[in-house]
Amino acid sequence: MREITERLLGQYERYYTINRENPVPPFAAEAEFSVHGEQYFLIKAAKWAEMDAKEFIFFAEVDTLTDEVLTGLDEKAWNTGLSRVQAKENHRNTDISLIIVAETIDDAVKKRIKKLRHYRSYRFGLWGWSGYKLVAYEQSGGNVVSNTLGRPLEKLFA
């Protein structure tokens, strides 16, 4: 499992800040991405738009992904990510992602992952929003399961 996680982290290293040494327990690693953009009209003094976007990714390794384990990882990732949100006037979005590498995944958990959603808007969306991406990889069967927003992350395991 560690080999798969390291391969995933290698794919994120170029653009993300990787934290392998002291991630929030029970995660094996974390990744953070931050971008700031501005738009001008002819000259810099005529700034017309500004935005900040962030993404926090939490990597977990488990032997068997049961409903209890998924609930714990899901709550910890969502709450930790929300605690790092800096919602303000120019905040566009802060996405929170959870990537789980498991030896086996219970069938009931696979169904639950597909339906698992979290979303939060700040000041009715004027100060941005937070979305939640979840993808789980079953090493024994090579299966990948994700929620709706996590579907693009399935390509990481191809």
Salt bridges, closest charged atoms under 4 A:
GLU6 OE2 - ARG2 NH2 3.11
GLU6 OE1 - ARG20 NE 3.21
GLU13 OE2 - ARG20 NH2 3.38
GLU30 OE1 - ARG84 NH1 2.91
GLU32 OE2 - LYS54 NZ 3.72
GLU38 OE2 - HIS36 NE2 3.09
GLU38 OE2 - LYS47 NZ 3.53
GLU50 OE2 - HIS36 NE2 3.33
GLU50 OE1 - LYS47 NZ 3.50
ASP52 OD1 - HIS36 ND1 2.45
ASP52 OD2 - LYS88 NZ 3.33
GLU55 OE2 - LYS133 NZ 3.78
GLU61 OE2 - ARG2 NH1 3.41
ASP67 OD1 - ARG112 NH1 2.66
ASP74 OD1 - HIS118 NE2 3.02
ASP95 OD2 - LYS133 NZ 3.99
ASP107 OD1 - LYS110 NZ 3.95
GLU138 OE1 - LYS110 NZ 3.07
